Amino acid sequence: MDLRLSPVSVQTPQRAAPSLRALATPASETPAAGFSNALKGALNSVSAAQNQAQSLQREVQMENPSVSLEETMVAIQKAQIGFQATLHVRNRMVQAYNDIMNMQI
């Protein structure tokens, strides 16, 4: 299973956009570092774990003697735990976004 997310564009009021951009990307920060790249790396890691579990599952179903059932079950559980953690992070991020949008200014 390949986990791909499309970029989401959020429209913010024009008066708030420049100050938010200035806070989000300080001049000293390099483009390679940051929250979005860390999140993308984590999603790629979860996707790779799911792909590995799927391929091991397929090999067990094809009765490949070099792949054990135990190894496959562990890989499936790792992929499931990674997906659940990703789901919890996403839910927390959505809740934080909603909390910020509902703040009184």
C-alpha positions in Angstrom: 0.0 0.0 0.0 1.5 3.3 -1.1 0.7 6.3 1.1 0.7 9.5 -0.8 -0.6 12.8 0.3 -1.3 15.7 -2.1 -0.3 19.2 -1.0 -3.1 21.1 0.7 -3.4 24.8 0.0 -4.9 26.9 2.8 -6.1 30.4 2.0 -5.2 32.9 4.7 -6.2 36.5 4.8 -3.8 38.8 3.0 -3.0 40.8 6.0 -1.8 37.8 8.0 0.2 36.0 5.3 3.5 38.0 5.3 3.9 37.8 9.1 3.1 34.0 9.1 5.6 33.4 6.3 8.3 35.3 8.2 7.6 33.3 11.3 7.5 30.0 9.4 10.8 30.3 7.5 13.5 32.2 9.4 16.4 33.4 7.4 18.9 31.1 9.2 16.9 28.0 8.4 18.1 25.9 5.5 15.5 24.6 3.0 16.5 21.0 3.7 15.5 21.3 7.4 12.1 21.9 8.8 8.8 20.4 10.0 7.5 19.7 6.5 10.6 17.7 5.5 10.5 15.8 8.7 6.9 14.9 8.2 7.5 13.9 4.6 10.4 11.7 5.7 8.2 10.0 8.3 5.4 9.4 5.7 7.9 7.9 3.3 9.1 5.6 6.1 5.6 4.5 6.9 4.9 3.9 3.2 8.1 1.9 2.8 7.2 -0.3 5.8 3.7 -0.9 4.3 5.2 -1.8 1.0 7.7 -4.2 2.6 4.9 -5.9 4.6 2.8 -6.2 1.5 5.7 -7.8 -0.5 6.5 -10.2 2.4 2.8 -11.1 2.6 2.8 -11.9 -1.1 5.9 -14.0 -0.8 4.3 -16.1 2.0 1.2 -16.6 -0.1 3.4 -17.8 -3.0 5.0 -20.2 -0.5 8.5 -18.9 -0.8 10.6 -21.0 1.6 13.1 -18.1 2.2 10.4 -15.9 3.8 9.0 -17.0 7.2 5.5 -16.4 8.5 6.9 -14.8 11.7 9.0 -12.3 9.8 5.9 -11.4 7.7 3.7 -10.9 10.8 6.3 -8.7 12.5 6.5 -6.6 9.4 2.7 -6.3 9.1 2.5 -5.2 12.8 5.3 -2.6 12.3 3.5 -1.2 9.4 0.2 -1.1 11.3 1.8 0.6 14.3 3.5 3.2 12.0 0.2 3.9 10.2 -1.7 4.3 13.6 1.0 6.7 14.8 0.7 8.7 11.6 -3.0 8.8 11.9 -2.7 10.2 15.5 -0.2 12.8 14.4 -2.6 13.9 11.6 -5.5 14.1 14.0 -3.5 16.2 16.4 -2.4 18.5 13.6 -5.9 19.0 12.5 -7.1 19.7 16.0 -4.2 22.2 16.5 -5.1 24.0 13.3 -8.8 24.2 14.3 -7.8 25.5 17.7 -5.7 28.2 16.2 -8.4 29.2 13.6 -10.9 29.5 16.4 -8.7 31.8 18.6 -10.0 35.3 19.3 -7.8 38.1 18.1 
